[in-house]
């Protein structure tokens, strides 16, 4: 049966990840604020998306590449942790990151008709105002439903992330309880002596307890005596 310390470490990891997911989600979904420090990471990934597409892609694709990259990077890491590492804690944290990124993107999309957010590129650099504006899709009212859909998808990712952590904690506790009950059941079973010690205990080294070792030693001694006795 498994060492208790290993299970305790896993429960602690799940609990810490659950707390981190809740804290990450509280900023964009409850307080309507960017996650401290994480906003800088998101901004860097966002600008990287523009840089990778600005010289070759159509302008509408390059404009959307920033927000797309901002969500694709944490989702790609989530896929790596799930398929490559089988790491549920890493999967949960990266899904929570993707959820918060989608919440920020939803806020950006919703601002398209108003352009009130302070942007790195200054006035005129609003990606989603261009995408939904006259030079793009020419459908600014659509920014509202799209923003809502992205926000809901981000919230769903956060729920999945917290659910993975909670499920991991519950699973570890349930496994510990099953092992505890199994140990208690085994402890109540009567101990049965082997009927044929010659077959069961082949040597002293094979014995699992001091009593069995003593029996094995006696059997080995008797066998040696019989072999040393001259035949009639």
Secondary structure as UniProt FT lines:
FT   HELIX           4..25
FT   HELIX           26..30
FT   TURN            36..37
FT   HELIX           38..53
FT   TURN            54..56
FT   HELIX           59..79
FT   HELIX           80..84
FT   HELIX           88..110
FT   TURN            111..114
FT   TURN            120..121
FT   TURN            123..124
FT   HELIX           127..132
FT   TURN            134..137
FT   TURN            140..141
FT   HELIX           142..188
FT   HELIX           197..200
FT   TURN            205..206
FT   HELIX           210..228
//
